[in-house]
C-alpha cells in the first residue's frame, strides 16, 4: 500500500532549523512584534543579517529544506510589504541576505522563488502533541505574520482541508486498479469516498467564517500572500538587475482540486486552463509529478479519453456515483465563490479585480463551475 499520501499533500517539516540559522528563527519568532511601528524593527534586523549558507550540510534533510523555505518566505514577504499599501510593495529590491538563500532553497525544492501555498499551509504546522499522530485536533500553525487568531484560523482551515483530502487521494489511486480489474463494486466504493471527501472539504471551508474576519483578512493578511506585478530585484543572484514579477500564494496552488478534476475527467478550457496549468510550477515537485502520473493513468484509453468516464459509460450502475462526485465538486466551487465574495469583493467594495494568484476574479472563478456541471453523464 502506498503510504505516501497518509497526510494528504501535507508534509511535516522540522520544527526548528539548526543553530547556524538562529538569526532567521529569532526573526520569525518575533514577526508580530517586529512588524509593529511600520516594521522599522524588522527592517533593521534584516539589514544587518549575514548571508547564511544553505547547502546539504547545513540542511541535511528534506524536512530541513521545507522549514527553511517557510522561514525565508515569511521573512521576505514581511520585508517586502512593510508599510505596503494595498498590494503595493514598498521595496523594489530584496537584499542579498534574503534573495540568495530564497533562490537556492526554492531551486533545491523545485519551487519557483516566490511565495507559494506550501510555505503557508502544506509545511507550516507542528504537532500539538508529538506523541500522537496527526489529526484535525493535533496540529498548530508554526509561523504567523500577525500572531492574530484570524491568521492562524485561515491557515488551519486550509490544513484541515488538506488532511481531509487524504482518503480521497488514496481512492483516486485505488480506482485505477479497480478499473483495470473491472471491479465495479470497488469503482463505486472509490467514487463514494471521493464524493464524501469533497463534501467534507466544502463543510470545513464553511467554517472559515467562524474565526477569520473578512475585514482582517482583506486589510491585514492578504498583502503578505501577494506577489509582485511591478517586479522586484533579487540582489546577489543571477540577473540581479532584472525586475522579477510573480504571482502570490493562493489555494489555486493546492493539488487537491486539480487531482479530482483529473480523476473525473474534467477539462477546463482557454484562459482558465492555462492559468491553472501555470500554477503547477508553484506546487511542490512531487505533487506536480503525481498529478502528471495520474493524468497519464486516467487518460490511458486508446482515444485518450478519461478512462473513468469511459468505464462509467460502459457500466451505467456507476453513473449515479460518478454524478454525485461531479455535483460535490460543483458545490465546492460554488461555496468557494461565496468565500471570495465575502473575503475579497465585499471588503474591497468590489474594487478588487484580481486574486493573489493574479487571476481575473469573477470570470476565472465562474467559468469552472459552469464547465464542471457539464461533465455530468
Ligand atoms: C478566504 C478564503 C479564500 C479566498 C479569499 C480564496 C480566494 C481565491 C481566489 C481569489 C482564487 C483565484 C486565483 C487567484 O488569483 O488567487 C482562488 C482560486 C482557488 N482556490 Fe481559493 N480562496 C480561499 C480559500 C480556499 C480554500 C480553503 C481552498 C481549498 C483548497 C481553495 C482552493 C482554490 C482553488 C482550487 C482555486 C482554483 C479555482 C478552481 O479550481 O475552481 N481556496 N481562491
Boltz pocket constraint, residues with backbone or C-beta under 6 A from the ligand:
constraints:
  - pocket:
      binder: B
      contacts: [[A, 157], [A, 158], [A, 161], [A, 205], [A, 208], [A, 217], [A, 249], [A, 250], [A, 251], [A, 252], [A, 253], [A, 254], [A, 256], [A, 257], [A, 258], [A, 333], [A, 336], [A, 339], [A, 340], [A, 343], [A, 344], [A, 354], [A, 355], [A, 356], [A, 357], [A, 358], [A, 359], [A, 360], [A, 361], [A, 364], [A, 365], [A, 368]]
      max_distance: 6.0
